[in-house]
Each structure stands twice: as structure tokens, then as C-alpha cells.
Amino acid sequence: MNKYVSAEDFASSITAKPTDKIGYLDAQTIIPRDPVEKQGKQYQDLLADVRENGFSEPIYVTEKNGALVTTEGSHRVEVARELNFGAEA
């Protein structure tokens, strides 16, 4: 039986806890773990919201082979890139 209840439980077992902030990063240096469909409604809605209000949630990353890869926040990384923002991780 899997000892993890959710993907978040698994991610938290191998990454820093969400309260362990590492600061602001250049979004260009973060690799999205999941593919992002930029033409989709979800992405376009997020883009408009971030453009108007900024980010309301951080991007969670882990180090893999020397690179920062998202564990949560692939869409936010792409939005940050498009808007030329840094991203809080």
C-alpha cells in the first residue's frame, strides 16, 4: 500500500516544506514539470489575473540534476515568463 495520501504528501517528503521559502527567482531558470497549454482558457484566465493582481501563490520547486523543477506551479512559471516577472519560490 502507498504510504502517501496525495501527490502533495509525496512532494513534501522529497522537497522543502511550503513554509521554507527560498526567495525570489528568475522564472527563466525554473523548468516546468508539466506541459502547459498556453492557448487554453485556464492559462489565459491565470495570465489575466496575474497581470491585474500579481501572484497569490508561490511556485514550489525541487532540485533535479542541478536544475530547479516545479513540483507545483508549472502554469505560474509560464505566466511569470510571459510577463517577465520573477517568481516567489
PESULKA-V330039 format. One record per pair of residues at least 4 apart in sequence whose C-alpha atoms are under 6 Angstrom apart, sorted by the first residue. I is the first residue (numbers start at 0). J is the second residue. Records with the same first field share a line. If there is no record, write none. Layout:
I: J / J
This chain:
3: 8 / 9
7: 11
10: 14
11: 16
14: 61
15: 19
20: 88
21: 88
22: 87 / 88
23: 86 / 87
24: 85 / 86
25: 85
26: 76 / 79 / 80 / 85 / 86
29: 67 / 68
30: 68
31: 68 / 69 / 73
32: 68 / 69
33: 73
37: 42
40: 44
46: 78
48: 52
49: 53 / 54
57: 87 / 88
58: 72 / 88
59: 69 / 70 / 71 / 88
60: 67 / 68 / 69 / 70
61: 67 / 68
62: 66 / 67
79: 83 / 84
